[in-house]
Amino acid sequence: MDGLAGFLLAGVALTGSPGPATLSLTATGAAFGIRRGVAYGAGITLGMLAVMALIASGVIAVILALPGLAPVVTVLAALYFLYLAFRIATAPPLAETNSDAAAPSFAAGFALSLVNPKGYAAMAALFSGFTFLPQQPAVDASLKIGVLFLVIAAVNIAWLLAGSGLTGLFRDPRSNRIVNLIFAALLLLSLAVAIRP
């Protein structure tokens, strides 16, 4: 348990740094507000719980070891992020948004976590880089999942709140378009960084 402080610090740094999930969550908070962004944030958080389970169990290592599958997964992830960037870039100003406008859903957040290369890389680094209970691997993995789940939940709430602070910019059509395009570009840039060889 001596490495817990280092694990927490690394967890906050890896999960809290700008990436596809955090940037899309911030854009959602800005474009739709906290209340309408909560479901998306919950989807991202629970999706990361699934990613942690896949990493800890070794399922991802087995899947990506299959010949030719890694490039297919990368292309599918890239297509999903292109779709998200398009949705962000074309979101209408809040003044034009009525209650029927489609805010990103829980399912969209969950799916984003499942296709987010940064999430897998961060979890693989955290799970392989720290060991608390070497004689009890199942308990060790469970402890890491529990701690990281709390860290990810706190980080996601912080990014959603940060985004909601930008809501004023989303009411002015010109500012809204500029901010939307910046967020969409940052999302694509974060994807490019995450999938580079």
TIRO-2110 file (N, C-alpha, C; in Angstrom, 1 decimal):
// TIRO-2110
0.8, -1.2, 0.0, N, 1, A
0.0, 0.0, 0.0, CA, 1, A
0.9, 1.3, 0.0, C, 1, A
2.2, 1.1, 0.0, N, 2, A
3.1, 2.2, 0.0, CA, 2, A
3.0, 3.1, -1.2, C, 2, A
2.6, 2.5, -2.3, N, 3, A
2.5, 3.3, -3.6, CA, 3, A
1.2, 3.9, -3.8, C, 3, A
0.3, 4.0, -2.9, N, 4, A
-1.0, 4.5, -3.1, CA, 4, A
-1.0, 6.0, -3.5, C, 4, A
-0.2, 6.8, -2.8, N, 5, A
-0.1, 8.2, -3.1, CA, 5, A
0.4, 8.4, -4.6, C, 5, A
1.4, 7.7, -5.0, N, 6, A
1.9, 7.8, -6.4, CA, 6, A
0.8, 7.3, -7.4, C, 6, A
0.1, 6.2, -7.0, N, 7, A
-1.0, 5.7, -7.9, CA, 7, A
-2.1, 6.8, -8.0, C, 7, A
-2.5, 7.4, -6.9, N, 8, A
-3.5, 8.5, -7.0, CA, 8, A
-3.0, 9.6, -7.9, C, 8, A
-1.8, 10.1, -7.7, N, 9, A
-1.2, 11.2, -8.5, CA, 9, A
-1.2, 10.8, -9.9, C, 9, A
-0.7, 9.6, -10.3, N, 10, A
-0.7, 9.2, -11.7, CA, 10, A
-2.1, 9.0, -12.2, C, 10, A
-3.0, 8.5, -11.4, N, 11, A
-4.4, 8.4, -11.8, CA, 11, A
-5.0, 9.7, -12.2, C, 11, A
-4.8, 10.7, -11.3, N, 12, A
-5.4, 12.0, -11.6, CA, 12, A
-4.7, 12.6, -12.9, C, 12, A
-3.4, 12.5, -13.0, N, 13, A
-2.7, 13.0, -14.2, CA, 13, A
-3.2, 12.4, -15.5, C, 13, A
-3.3, 11.0, -15.4, N, 14, A
-3.6, 10.3, -16.7, CA, 14, A
-5.1, 10.4, -17.0, C, 14, A
-6.0, 10.4, -16.0, N, 15, A
-7.4, 10.5, -16.4, CA, 15, A
-7.9, 12.0, -16.4, C, 15, A
-7.2, 12.9, -15.8, N, 16, A
-7.7, 14.3, -15.8, CA, 16, A
-7.1, 15.1, -16.9, C, 16, A
-6.1, 14.7, -17.6, N, 17, A
-5.5, 15.5, -18.6, CA, 17, A
-6.4, 15.5, -19.8, C, 17, A
-6.3, 16.6, -20.6, N, 18, A
-7.2, 16.7, -21.8, CA, 18, A
-7.1, 15.5, -22.7, C, 18, A
-8.2, 15.0, -23.1, N, 19, A
-8.3, 13.9, -24.0, CA, 19, A
-9.6, 13.8, -24.6, C, 19, A
-9.9, 12.8, -25.4, N, 20, A
-11.3, 12.8, -26.0, CA, 20, A
-12.4, 12.8, -25.1, C, 20, A
-12.3, 12.0, -24.0, N, 21, A
-13.5, 12.0, -23.0, CA, 21, A
-13.6, 13.3, -22.3, C, 21, A
-12.5, 13.9, -21.7, N, 22, A
-12.6, 15.1, -21.0, CA, 22, A
-13.0, 16.3, -21.8, C, 22, A
-12.5, 16.3, -23.0, N, 23, A
-12.8, 17.5, -23.9, CA, 23, A
-14.3, 17.4, -24.4, C, 23, A
-14.8, 16.2, -24.7, N, 24, A
-16.2, 16.1, -25.1, CA, 24, A
-17.1, 16.3, -23.9, C, 24, A
-16.7, 16.0, -22.7, N, 25, A
-17.5, 16.2, -21.5, CA, 25, A
-17.5, 17.7, -21.2, C, 25, A
-16.4, 18.4, -21.4, N, 26, A
-16.4, 19.9, -21.2, CA, 26, A
-17.3, 20.6, -22.3, C, 26, A
-17.2, 20.1, -23.5, N, 27, A
-18.0, 20.7, -24.6, CA, 27, A
-19.5, 20.4, -24.3, C, 27, A
-19.8, 19.3, -23.7, N, 28, A
-21.2, 19.0, -23.4, CA, 28, A
-21.7, 19.9, -22.3, C, 28, A
-20.9, 20.1, -21.3, N, 29, A
-21.3, 20.9, -20.2, CA, 29, A
-21.5, 22.4, -20.6, C, 29, A
-20.7, 22.8, -21.6, N, 30, A
-20.8, 24.2, -22.1, CA, 30, A
-22.0, 24.3, -23.0, C, 30, A
-22.3, 23.3, -23.8, N, 31, A
-23.4, 23.4, -24.8, CA, 31, A
-24.7, 23.1, -24.2, C, 31, A
-24.8, 22.2, -23.2, N, 32, A
-26.1, 21.8, -22.7, CA, 32, A
-26.3, 22.0, -21.2, C, 32, A
-25.2, 22.4, -20.5, N, 33, A
-25.4, 22.6, -19.1, CA, 33, A
-25.1, 21.4, -18.3, C, 33, A
-25.0, 21.6, -17.0, N, 34, A
-24.6, 20.5, -16.1, CA, 34, A
-25.8, 19.4, -16.1, C, 34, A
-27.0, 19.9, -15.8, N, 35, A
-28.1, 18.9, -15.7, CA, 35, A
-28.2, 18.0, -16.9, C, 35, A
-28.1, 18.5, -18.1, N, 36, A
-28.3, 17.7, -19.3, CA, 36, A
-27.0, 17.0, -19.7, C, 36, A
-25.9, 17.3, -19.0, N, 37, A
-24.7, 16.6, -19.3, CA, 37, A
-24.4, 15.5, -18.3, C, 37, A
-25.2, 15.4, -17.3, N, 38, A
-24.9, 14.4, -16.2, CA, 38, A
-25.0, 13.0, -16.8, C, 38, A
-26.0, 12.7, -17.6, N, 39, A
-26.1, 11.3, -18.1, CA, 39, A
-24.9, 10.9, -19.0, C, 39, A
-24.4, 11.9, -19.8, N, 40, A
-23.3, 11.6, -20.6, CA, 40, A
-22.0, 11.4, -19.8, C, 40, A
-21.9, 12.2, -18.7, N, 41, A
-20.8, 12.0, -17.8, CA, 41, A
-20.8, 10.7, -17.1, C, 41, A
-22.0, 10.3, -16.7, N, 42, A
-22.2, 9.0, -16.0, CA, 42, A
-21.8, 7.8, -17.0, C, 42, A
-22.2, 8.0, -18.3, N, 43, A
-21.9, 7.0, -19.3, CA, 43, A
-20.4, 6.9, -19.5, C, 43, A
-19.7, 8.0, -19.5, N, 44, A
-18.2, 8.0, -19.6, CA, 44, A
-17.6, 7.3, -18.4, C, 44, A
-18.1, 7.6, -17.2, N, 45, A
-17.5, 7.1, -16.0, CA, 45, A
-17.7, 5.6, -15.9, C, 45, A
-18.9, 5.1, -16.2, N, 46, A
-19.2, 3.7, -16.1, CA, 46, A
-18.6, 2.9, -17.3, C, 46, A
-18.4, 3.6, -18.4, N, 47, A
-17.7, 3.0, -19.5, CA, 47, A
-16.2, 2.8, -19.2, C, 47, A
-15.6, 3.7, -18.4, N, 48, A
-14.3, 3.5, -17.9, CA, 48, A
-14.2, 2.4, -16.9, C, 48, A
-15.2, 2.1, -16.2, N, 49, A
-15.3, 1.0, -15.3, CA, 49, A
-15.2, -0.3, -16.1, C, 49, A
-15.9, -0.3, -17.2, N, 50, A
-15.8, -1.5, -18.1, CA, 50, A
-14.4, -1.6, -18.7, C, 50, A
-13.8, -0.5, -19.1, N, 51, A
-12.5, -0.5, -19.7, CA, 51, A
-11.5, -1.1, -18.6, C, 51, A
-11.6, -0.7, -17.4, N, 52, A
-10.7, -1.2, -16.3, CA, 52, A
-10.9, -2.7, -16.2, C, 52, A
-12.2, -3.2, -16.2, N, 53, A
-12.4, -4.6, -16.1, CA, 53, A
-11.8, -5.4, -17.2, C, 53, A
-11.9, -4.8, -18.4, N, 54, A
-11.3, -5.4, -19.6, CA, 54, A
-9.7, -5.5, -19.5, C, 54, A
-9.1, -4.4, -19.0, N, 55, A
-7.7, -4.3, -18.9, CA, 55, A
-7.2, -5.3, -17.8, C, 55, A
-7.9, -5.2, -16.6, N, 56, A
-7.5, -6.1, -15.5, CA, 56, A
-7.6, -7.6, -15.8, C, 56, A
-8.6, -7.9, -16.5, N, 57, A
-8.9, -9.3, -16.8, CA, 57, A
-8.0, -9.9, -17.9, C, 57, A
-7.3, -9.0, -18.7, N, 58, A
-6.5, -9.4, -19.8, CA, 58, A
-7.2, -9.6, -21.1, C, 58, A
-8.5, -9.4, -21.1, N, 59, A
-9.3, -9.6, -22.3, CA, 59, A
-8.8, -8.7, -23.5, C, 59, A
-8.5, -7.4, -23.2, N, 60, A
-8.0, -6.5, -24.3, CA, 60, A
-6.7, -7.0, -24.9, C, 60, A
-5.8, -7.5, -24.0, N, 61, A
-4.5, -8.0, -24.5, CA, 61, A
-4.8, -9.2, -25.5, C, 61, A
-5.7, -10.1, -25.2, N, 62, A
-6.0, -11.2, -26.0, CA, 62, A
-6.6, -10.7, -27.3, C, 62, A
-7.6, -9.8, -27.2, N, 63, A
-8.3, -9.3, -28.4, CA, 63, A
-7.3, -8.6, -29.4, C, 63, A
-6.5, -7.8, -28.8, N, 64, A
-5.5, -7.0, -29.7, CA, 64, A
-4.4, -7.9, -30.2, C, 64, A
-4.2, -9.0, -29.7, N, 65, A
-3.2, -10.0, -30.2, CA, 65, A
-3.7, -10.7, -31.4, C, 65, A
-5.0, -10.7, -31.7, N, 66, A
-5.5, -11.3, -32.9, CA, 66, A
-5.0, -10.6, -34.1, C, 66, A
-4.5, -11.3, -35.1, N, 67, A
-3.9, -10.6, -36.3, CA, 67, A
-4.9, -9.7, -37.0, C, 67, A
-4.5, -8.5, -37.3, N, 68, A
-5.3, -7.6, -38.1, CA, 68, A
-6.4, -6.9, -37.4, C, 68, A
-6.6, -7.2, -36.1, N, 69, A
-7.8, -6.6, -35.4, CA, 69, A
-7.5, -5.2, -34.9, C, 69, A
-6.2, -4.9, -34.4, N, 70, A
-5.9, -3.6, -33.9, CA, 70, A
-6.2, -2.5, -34.9, C, 70, A
-5.8, -2.6, -36.2, N, 71, A
-6.1, -1.5, -37.1, CA, 71, A
-7.6, -1.3, -37.3, C, 71, A
-8.4, -2.4, -37.3, N, 72, A
-9.8, -2.3, -37.4, CA, 72, A
-10.4, -1.5, -36.3, C, 72, A
-10.0, -1.8, -35.1, N, 73, A
-10.5, -1.2, -33.8, CA, 73, A
-10.1, 0.3, -33.9, C, 73, A
-8.9, 0.6, -34.4, N, 74, A
-8.4, 2.0, -34.4, CA, 74, A
-9.3, 2.8, -35.4, C, 74, A
-9.6, 2.2, -36.6, N, 75, A
-10.4, 2.9, -37.6, CA, 75, A
-11.8, 3.1, -37.0, C, 75, A
-12.4, 2.1, -36.4, N, 76, A
-13.8, 2.3, -35.8, CA, 76, A
-13.8, 3.4, -34.8, C, 76, A
-12.8, 3.4, -33.9, N, 77, A
-12.7, 4.5, -32.9, CA, 77, A
-12.6, 5.8, -33.6, C, 77, A
-11.7, 5.9, -34.6, N, 78, A
-11.5, 7.2, -35.3, CA, 78, A
-12.8, 7.7, -35.9, C, 78, A
-13.6, 6.8, -36.5, N, 79, A
-14.9, 7.2, -37.1, CA, 79, A
-15.9, 7.7, -36.1, C, 79, A
-15.9, 7.0, -34.9, N, 80, A
-16.8, 7.5, -33.8, CA, 80, A
-16.4, 8.9, -33.3, C, 80, A
-15.1, 9.1, -33.2, N, 81, A
-14.6, 10.4, -32.8, CA, 81, A
-14.9, 11.5, -33.8, C, 81, A
-14.8, 11.2, -35.1, N, 82, A
-15.2, 12.1, -36.1, CA, 82, A
-16.7, 12.5, -36.0, C, 82, A
-17.5, 11.5, -35.8, N, 83, A
-18.9, 11.8, -35.6, CA, 83, A
-19.1, 12.7, -34.4, C, 83, A
-18.5, 12.4, -33.2, N, 84, A
-18.6, 13.3, -32.1, CA, 84, A
-18.1, 14.7, -32.4, C, 84, A
-17.0, 14.8, -33.1, N, 85, A
-16.5, 16.2, -33.4, CA, 85, A
-17.5, 16.9, -34.3, C, 85, A
-18.1, 16.2, -35.2, N, 86, A
-19.1, 16.8, -36.1, CA, 86, A
-20.3, 17.3, -35.2, C, 86, A
-20.8, 16.5, -34.3, N, 87, A
-21.9, 16.9, -33.4, CA, 87, A
-21.5, 18.1, -32.6, C, 87, A
-20.3, 18.2, -32.1, N, 88, A
-19.9, 19.3, -31.3, CA, 88, A
-19.8, 20.6, -32.2, C, 88, A
-19.2, 20.4, -33.3, N, 89, A
-18.9, 21.6, -34.2, CA, 89, A
-20.2, 22.2, -34.7, C, 89, A
-21.3, 21.4, -34.9, N, 90, A
-22.5, 21.8, -35.5, CA, 90, A
-23.6, 22.1, -34.4, C, 90, A
-23.3, 22.0, -33.1, N, 91, A
-24.3, 22.2, -32.1, CA, 91, A
-24.8, 23.6, -32.2, C, 91, A
-26.1, 23.8, -32.0, N, 92, A
-26.7, 25.2, -32.1, CA, 92, A
-26.4, 26.0, -30.9, C, 92, A
-26.4, 27.3, -30.9, N, 93, A
-26.3, 28.1, -29.7, CA, 93, A
-27.4, 27.8, -28.7, C, 93, A
-27.1, 28.0, -27.4, N, 94, A
-28.1, 27.6, -26.4, CA, 94, A
-29.4, 28.4, -26.6, C, 94, A
-29.3, 29.6, -27.1, N, 95, A
-30.6, 30.4, -27.3, CA, 95, A
-31.5, 29.7, -28.3, C, 95, A
-30.9, 28.9, -29.2, N, 96, A
-31.7, 28.3, -30.3, CA, 96, A
-32.0, 26.8, -29.8, C, 96, A
-31.4, 26.4, -28.7, N, 97, A
-31.6, 25.0, -28.3, CA, 97, A
-32.9, 24.9, -27.5, C, 97, A
-33.8, 24.0, -28.0, N, 98, A
-35.0, 23.8, -27.2, CA, 98, A
-34.9, 22.6, -26.4, C, 98, A
-35.9, 22.3, -25.5, N, 99, A
-35.8, 21.1, -24.6, CA, 99, A
-35.7, 19.8, -25.4, C, 99, A
-36.0, 19.8, -26.7, N, 100, A
-36.0, 18.6, -27.4, CA, 100, A
-34.6, 18.3, -28.1, C, 100, A
-33.7, 19.3, -28.1, N, 101, A
-32.4, 19.1, -28.7, CA, 101, A
-31.7, 18.0, -28.0, C, 101, A
-31.1, 17.2, -28.8, N, 102, A
-30.4, 15.9, -28.3, CA, 102, A
-29.1, 16.2, -27.7, C, 102, A
-29.1, 16.2, -26.3, N, 103, A
-27.8, 16.3, -25.6, CA, 103, A
-27.2, 14.9, -25.7, C, 103, A
-25.9, 14.8, -25.6, N, 104, A
-25.2, 13.4, -25.7, CA, 104, A
-25.8, 12.6, -24.6, C, 104, A
-26.0, 11.3, -24.9, N, 105, A
-26.7, 10.4, -24.0, CA, 105, A
-25.8, 9.6, -23.1, C, 105, A
-26.3, 8.9, -22.2, N, 106, A
-25.5, 7.9, -21.4, CA, 106, A
-24.8, 6.9, -22.3, C, 106, A
-25.6, 6.4, -23.3, N, 107, A
-25.0, 5.4, -24.2, CA, 107, A
-23.9, 6.0, -25.0, C, 107, A
-24.0, 7.2, -25.4, N, 108, A
-22.9, 7.9, -26.2, CA, 108, A
-21.7, 8.0, -25.3, C, 108, A
-21.8, 8.3, -24.0, N, 109, A
-20.7, 8.4, -23.1, CA, 109, A
-20.0, 7.1, -22.9, C, 109, A
-20.9, 6.1, -22.7, N, 110, A
-20.4, 4.7, -22.4, CA, 110, A
-19.6, 4.2, -23.7, C, 110, A
-20.2, 4.5, -24.9, N, 111, A
-19.5, 4.1, -26.1, CA, 111, A
-18.2, 4.8, -26.3, C, 111, A
-18.2, 6.1, -25.9, N, 112, A
-16.9, 6.9, -26.1, CA, 112, A
-15.8, 6.2, -25.2, C, 112, A
-16.1, 5.8, -24.0, N, 113, A
-15.1, 5.2, -23.2, CA, 113, A
-14.6, 3.9, -23.8, C, 113, A
-15.5, 3.1, -24.4, N, 114, A
-15.1, 1.9, -24.9, CA, 114, A
-14.2, 2.0, -26.2, C, 114, A
-14.3, 3.1, -26.9, N, 115, A
-13.5, 3.3, -28.1, CA, 115, A
-12.4, 4.3, -27.9, C, 115, A
-12.2, 4.8, -26.7, N, 116, A
-11.2, 5.8, -26.4, CA, 116, A
-9.8, 5.2, -26.2, C, 116, A
-8.9, 5.4, -27.2, N, 117, A
-7.5, 4.8, -27.0, CA, 117, A
-6.8, 5.3, -25.8, C, 117, A
-7.0, 6.6, -25.5, N, 118, A
-6.3, 7.2, -24.3, CA, 118, A
-6.7, 6.4, -23.1, C, 118, A
-8.0, 6.1, -23.0, N, 119, A
-8.5, 5.4, -21.8, CA, 119, A
-7.8, 4.1, -21.6, C, 119, A
-7.7, 3.3, -22.6, N, 120, A
-7.0, 2.0, -22.6, CA, 120, A
-5.5, 2.1, -22.2, C, 120, A
-4.9, 3.1, -22.8, N, 121, A
-3.5, 3.3, -22.6, CA, 121, A
-3.2, 3.7, -21.1, C, 121, A
-4.1, 4.6, -20.6, N, 122, A
-3.9, 5.1, -19.2, CA, 122, A
-4.2, 4.0, -18.3, C, 122, A
-5.2, 3.2, -18.5, N, 123, A
-5.5, 2.1, -17.6, CA, 123, A
-4.5, 1.0, -17.6, C, 123, A
-3.9, 0.7, -18.8, N, 124, A
-2.9, -0.3, -18.9, CA, 124, A
-1.6, 0.2, -18.1, C, 124, A
-1.3, 1.5, -18.3, N, 125, A
-0.2, 2.0, -17.5, CA, 125, A
-0.4, 1.9, -16.0, C, 125, A
-1.5, 2.3, -15.6, N, 126, A
-1.8, 2.3, -14.1, CA, 126, A
-1.9, 0.8, -13.6, C, 126, A
-2.5, -0.1, -14.3, N, 127, A
-2.6, -1.4, -13.8, CA, 127, A
-1.3, -2.2, -13.8, C, 127, A
-0.4, -1.9, -14.8, N, 128, A
0.9, -2.6, -14.9, CA, 128, A
1.9, -1.9, -14.1, C, 128, A
1.8, -0.6, -13.8, N, 129, A
2.8, 0.2, -13.2, CA, 129, A
2.8, 0.2, -11.7, C, 129, A
1.7, -0.3, -11.1, N, 130, A
1.5, -0.3, -9.6, CA, 130, A
1.0, -1.6, -9.2, C, 130, A
1.6, -2.1, -8.0, N, 131, A
1.1, -3.3, -7.4, CA, 131, A
1.0, -3.1, -5.9, C, 131, A
-0.2, -3.2, -5.3, N, 132, A
-0.4, -3.0, -3.9, CA, 132, A
-0.3, -4.4, -3.1, C, 132, A
-0.9, -5.4, -3.7, N, 133, A
-1.0, -6.7, -3.0, CA, 133, A
-0.6, -7.8, -4.0, C, 133, A
0.7, -7.9, -4.1, N, 134, A
1.2, -8.9, -5.1, CA, 134, A
0.8, -10.3, -4.9, C, 134, A
0.5, -10.7, -3.7, N, 135, A
0.1, -12.1, -3.4, CA, 135, A
-1.4, -12.3, -3.6, C, 135, A
-2.1, -11.2, -3.8, N, 136, A
-3.6, -11.3, -4.0, CA, 136, A
-4.0, -10.5, -5.3, C, 136, A
-3.7, -11.0, -6.4, N, 137, A
-3.9, -10.2, -7.7, CA, 137, A
-5.4, -9.8, -7.9, C, 137, A
-6.4, -10.6, -7.5, N, 138, A
-7.8, -10.2, -7.6, CA, 138, A
-8.1, -9.1, -6.7, C, 138, A
-7.6, -9.1, -5.5, N, 139, A
-7.9, -8.0, -4.5, CA, 139, A
-7.2, -6.8, -5.0, C, 139, A
-5.9, -7.0, -5.5, N, 140, A
-5.1, -5.8, -6.0, CA, 140, A
-5.9, -5.1, -7.1, C, 140, A
-6.4, -5.9, -8.1, N, 141, A
-7.1, -5.3, -9.2, CA, 141, A
-8.4, -4.6, -8.8, C, 141, A
-9.1, -5.3, -7.8, N, 142, A
-10.3, -4.7, -7.3, CA, 142, A
-10.0, -3.3, -6.6, C, 142, A
-9.0, -3.3, -5.8, N, 143, A
-8.6, -2.1, -5.1, CA, 143, A
-8.3, -1.0, -6.2, C, 143, A
-7.5, -1.3, -7.2, N, 144, A
-7.2, -0.3, -8.2, CA, 144, A
-8.4, 0.2, -8.9, C, 144, A
-9.3, -0.7, -9.2, N, 145, A
-10.6, -0.3, -9.9, CA, 145, A
-11.4, 0.6, -9.0, C, 145, A
-11.5, 0.3, -7.7, N, 146, A
-12.3, 1.1, -6.8, CA, 146, A
-11.7, 2.5, -6.7, C, 146, A
-10.4, 2.6, -6.5, N, 147, A
-9.8, 3.9, -6.3, CA, 147, A
-9.9, 4.7, -7.6, C, 147, A
-9.6, 4.1, -8.8, N, 148, A
-9.7, 4.8, -10.0, CA, 148, A
-11.1, 5.2, -10.4, C, 148, A
-12.1, 4.4, -10.0, N, 149, A
-13.5, 4.8, -10.3, CA, 149, A
-13.8, 6.1, -9.6, C, 149, A
-13.4, 6.2, -8.3, N, 150, A
-13.6, 7.5, -7.6, CA, 150, A
-12.9, 8.7, -8.2, C, 150, A
-11.6, 8.4, -8.6, N, 151, A
-10.8, 9.5, -9.3, CA, 151, A
-11.5, 9.9, -10.6, C, 151, A
-11.9, 9.0, -11.4, N, 152, A
-12.5, 9.3, -12.7, CA, 152, A
-13.8, 10.0, -12.5, C, 152, A
-14.6, 9.6, -11.5, N, 153, A
-15.9, 10.3, -11.3, CA, 153, A
-15.6, 11.7, -10.9, C, 153, A
-14.6, 12.0, -10.0, N, 154, A
-14.3, 13.3, -9.6, CA, 154, A
-13.8, 14.2, -10.7, C, 154, A
-12.9, 13.6, -11.5, N, 155, A
-12.3, 14.3, -12.7, CA, 155, A
-13.4, 14.7, -13.7, C, 155, A
-14.3, 13.7, -13.9, N, 156, A
-15.4, 14.0, -14.9, CA, 156, A
-16.3, 15.1, -14.4, C, 156, A
-16.6, 15.1, -13.2, N, 157, A
-17.5, 16.1, -12.6, CA, 157, A
-16.8, 17.5, -12.8, C, 157, A
-15.5, 17.5, -12.5, N, 158, A
-14.7, 18.8, -12.6, CA, 158, A
-14.8, 19.3, -14.0, C, 158, A
-14.6, 18.4, -15.0, N, 159, A
-14.6, 18.8, -16.4, CA, 159, A
-16.0, 19.3, -16.9, C, 159, A
-17.0, 18.6, -16.4, N, 160, A
-18.4, 19.0, -16.7, CA, 160, A
-18.7, 20.4, -16.1, C, 160, A
-18.2, 20.6, -14.9, N, 161, A
-18.4, 21.9, -14.2, CA, 161, A
-17.6, 23.0, -15.0, C, 161, A
-16.4, 22.7, -15.4, N, 162, A
-15.6, 23.7, -16.1, CA, 162, A
-16.3, 24.0, -17.4, C, 162, A
-16.9, 23.0, -18.1, N, 163, A
-17.6, 23.3, -19.3, CA, 163, A
-18.8, 24.2, -19.1, C, 163, A
-19.5, 23.9, -18.0, N, 164, A
-20.7, 24.7, -17.7, CA, 164, A
-20.4, 26.2, -17.5, C, 164, A
-19.1, 26.4, -17.0, N, 165, A
-18.7, 27.8, -16.9, CA, 165, A
-18.5, 28.6, -18.2, C, 165, A
-18.5, 27.8, -19.3, N, 166, A
-18.4, 28.5, -20.6, CA, 166, A
-19.8, 28.7, -21.2, C, 166, A
-20.8, 28.3, -20.5, N, 167, A
-22.2, 28.4, -21.1, CA, 167, A
-22.5, 29.7, -21.7, C, 167, A
-22.0, 30.8, -21.1, N, 168, A
-22.3, 32.2, -21.6, CA, 168, A
-21.8, 32.4, -23.0, C, 168, A
-20.7, 31.8, -23.3, N, 169, A
-20.2, 31.9, -24.7, CA, 169, A
-21.1, 31.1, -25.7, C, 169, A
-21.8, 30.2, -25.2, N, 170, A
-22.6, 29.4, -26.1, CA, 170, A
-24.0, 30.0, -26.4, C, 170, A
-24.3, 31.1, -25.8, N, 171, A
-25.5, 31.8, -26.0, CA, 171, A
-25.4, 32.8, -27.2, C, 171, A
-24.2, 33.3, -27.4, N, 172, A
-24.0, 34.2, -28.6, CA, 172, A
-23.6, 33.3, -29.8, C, 172, A
-24.4, 33.4, -30.9, N, 173, A
-24.1, 32.6, -32.0, CA, 173, A
-22.7, 32.6, -32.5, C, 173, A
-22.0, 33.7, -32.6, N, 174, A
-20.7, 33.8, -33.1, CA, 174, A
-19.7, 33.1, -32.2, C, 174, A
-19.8, 33.5, -30.9, N, 175, A
-18.9, 32.8, -29.9, CA, 175, A
-19.1, 31.3, -29.9, C, 175, A
-20.4, 31.0, -29.9, N, 176, A
-20.8, 29.5, -29.9, CA, 176, A
-20.1, 28.8, -31.0, C, 176, A
-20.1, 29.3, -32.2, N, 177, A
-19.5, 28.7, -33.4, CA, 177, A
-18.0, 28.5, -33.2, C, 177, A
-17.4, 29.6, -32.7, N, 178, A
-15.9, 29.6, -32.5, CA, 178, A
-15.6, 28.5, -31.5, C, 178, A
-16.3, 28.5, -30.3, N, 179, A
-15.9, 27.6, -29.2, CA, 179, A
-16.2, 26.2, -29.7, C, 179, A
-17.3, 26.0, -30.4, N, 180, A
-17.7, 24.6, -30.9, CA, 180, A
-16.6, 24.1, -31.8, C, 180, A
-16.1, 24.9, -32.7, N, 181, A
-15.1, 24.5, -33.7, CA, 181, A
-13.7, 24.2, -32.9, C, 181, A
-13.4, 25.0, -31.9, N, 182, A
-12.2, 24.8, -31.1, CA, 182, A
-12.3, 23.5, -30.4, C, 182, A
-13.4, 23.2, -29.8, N, 183, A
-13.6, 21.9, -29.1, CA, 183, A
-13.6, 20.7, -30.0, C, 183, A
-14.2, 20.9, -31.2, N, 184, A
-14.1, 19.8, -32.2, CA, 184, A
-12.7, 19.6, -32.7, C, 184, A
-12.0, 20.6, -32.9, N, 185, A
-10.6, 20.5, -33.4, CA, 185, A
-9.7, 19.9, -32.3, C, 185, A
-9.9, 20.3, -31.0, N, 186, A
-9.2, 19.7, -29.9, CA, 186, A
-9.5, 18.2, -29.7, C, 186, A
-10.7, 17.9, -29.9, N, 187, A
-11.1, 16.5, -29.8, CA, 187, A
-10.4, 15.6, -30.9, C, 187, A
-10.4, 16.1, -32.1, N, 188, A
-9.7, 15.4, -33.2, CA, 188, A
-8.2, 15.4, -32.9, C, 188, A
-7.6, 16.5, -32.4, N, 189, A
-6.2, 16.5, -32.1, CA, 189, A
-5.9, 15.5, -31.0, C, 189, A
-6.7, 15.4, -30.0, N, 190, A
-6.5, 14.5, -28.9, CA, 190, A
-6.5, 13.0, -29.4, C, 190, A
-7.4, 12.8, -30.4, N, 191, A
-7.5, 11.5, -31.0, CA, 191, A
-6.2, 11.2, -31.7, C, 191, A
-5.8, 12.1, -32.5, N, 192, A
-4.5, 11.9, -33.3, CA, 192, A
-3.3, 11.6, -32.4, C, 192, A
-3.3, 12.3, -31.3, N, 193, A
-2.2, 12.0, -30.3, CA, 193, A
-2.3, 10.6, -29.7, C, 193, A
-3.6, 10.3, -29.4, N, 194, A
-3.8, 9.0, -28.7, CA, 194, A
-3.5, 7.8, -29.6, C, 194, A
-3.7, 7.9, -31.0, N, 195, A
-3.6, 6.8, -31.8, CA, 195, A
-2.3, 6.8, -32.6, C, 195, A
-1.4, 7.8, -32.4, N, 196, A
-0.2, 7.8, -33.2, CA, 196, A
0.7, 6.6, -32.8, C, 196, A
1.5, 6.1, -33.7, N, 197, A
2.3, 4.9, -33.4, CA, 197, A
3.4, 5.2, -32.4, C, 197, A
END
